């Protein structure tokens, strides 16, 4: 099993450990990418325009079950 989590914080912001969605929402973290095996990828992004771009790109690249 492969598990990788990457988080993006703005420069000079406070970097904190994030274990829950509420912690993400209440932090300075702007983006989270979670990869669990090759079959499950989750992205959280506070910028709705960037999130829509990521969603559209996944569809355009032929990924299935994109929500």
Secondary structure, DSSP 4 states (H G I P E B T S, - for coil): --EEEEEEE-TTSPP----SHHHHHTSSEEEEEEEETTTEEEEEES-HHHHHHHHHHHHHTT-SS--
